[in-house]
Amino acid sequence: MTTDKARRRSRREQESPAEPAEPWREYLPPGKEETPELIAFAKGRYEHERLLTDFFRKLVNFYEVHKYCPRRACRRARTCASPEVWCFYEAEPLFREYVFPELREIIARWKNQPLYDG
C-alpha cells in the first residue's frame, strides 16, 4: 500500500529527468579523441562553472536581488529560481560598480594580514 506522499514523489521522479552521470562531458570538444588531458580539462571546467554559479547565487541571495527580478518565479521563491542565476546577470552592472571593488579591497587586506599572531 503506497501513501499519497510516496505516490507524489514517484510521479515527480518520473517527470524530472535524472542528471547525467558525467555532466562534465558537455565540456569535451566534439569530434576529438578523449585523452586524459581533455577529460581533466573538462572536469576542471565543469567544477569551475559550478563554483561560479554557487558564488553568484550567494551574492544574489545576500543582496536580495530576487526582489527586483522581472521573473515571477524568483520573486515568489524569494531566491533566484533559474539554474543559470539570471538574476545575477540582470544586475551585473551594479555588482561591477558597487560590490566587486569592495570585494577586491577586502581580499587585498586579507592577503596583507598575517595568518596568525605569534
PETA-V928996 format. One record per run of one state. SS is the DSSP state (h for helix, s for strand, l for the rest). FROM is the first residue (numbers start at 1). LEN is the number of residues. If there is no record, write none. Layout:
ss	from	len
SS	FROM	LEN
SS	FROM	LEN
This chain:
ss	from	len
l	1	3
h	4	12
l	16	7
h	23	5
l	28	8
h	36	27
l	63	2
h	65	4
l	69	3
h	72	6
l	78	8
h	86	5
l	91	1
h	92	21
l	113	6
